[in-house]
Amino acid sequence: MSTQGAGAGESGQAAPRPTPRAQAHALAHPAAHPKPQLDEHDDARAAAEAAWLARLDASIGTKTSASTKLSKAMGSSSSVSPSVPLAPPVVELPGTHPAQLDPALLLRVCERTHARTGGPGGQNRNKVQTGVVLVHGATGIAARAGERRSIRENLPVALRRLRLNLAVLVRCPVPAGEARSELWLRRCPEAGKNAGRIVLNVAHDDFPAMLATSLDVLWACNLDAGQAAARLACTPSQLVKLWKDHMPALLWVNGQREARGMRAFL
């Protein structure tokens, strides 16, 4: 005798809304989380945030041009109605930005799980859980990696992706006076041939922390790139170039500016 569906909907009450960590786990393990039945009062913002996170994750680590990344991120499938504004999510935290933490310290405040995943490795990938999923404990923001052959190889990839996700989605307070960190002063010197220029390769370990600083200052300046550049002792074009080096950051900036009726950066 089949028991499928037994108990479902018998109470007549809506299912409790998932926590941010549960939502992040559902993104990482879609097969283990069937889609809940949404009623007419479901929060459109939560759905928009989940869709935006999916687009963000899809655009990280791809070896395509910036314009192709932007096209894919904006054109990916979503359950959100076109009439719902897809405002990028913002998670505000006190203290030091998590993307600026030493990677080893960040790993300590994350939940780590392993999973079987597609990728190189032949039959090994179907028998051994070599994929890595990291969920930041304070925010529920997640990242994953499974395209390499072992946990040892996938872990640093997932950790970098998590740092990038945190840099884009989390905003932390900026001091009223000097807004530049020691890292920013090294990477954007005040004097010399590189004065006022951000000297940084997108693949460097410093990139997520620099990205987080630029977005925190922009947020503190009410998304005014001119004011943010003045506080960071560089030009607005240098900031835009930094955001374009990681297309989800530019998408986040443009989404926030457009939500306030401001011009998007091309």
Buried (B, 14 or more C-beta within 10 A) or exposed (E): EEEEEEEEEEEEEEEEEBEBBBBBBBBBBEEEBEEEEBEEEEEBEBBBBBBBBBBBBBBBEEEEEEEEBBBBBEEEEBEBEEEBEBBBBEBEBEEEBBBBBEBEEBBEEBBEBBBBBEBEBEEEBEEBEBBBBBBBEBBBBBBBBBBBBEBEBBBBBBBBBBBBBBBBBBBBBBEEEEBBBEBBEEBBBEEEEEEBBBEBEEEEEBBBBBBBBBBBBBBBBEBBBEBBBBBBBBBBEBBBBBBBBBBBBBBBBBBBBBEEEBEEBE
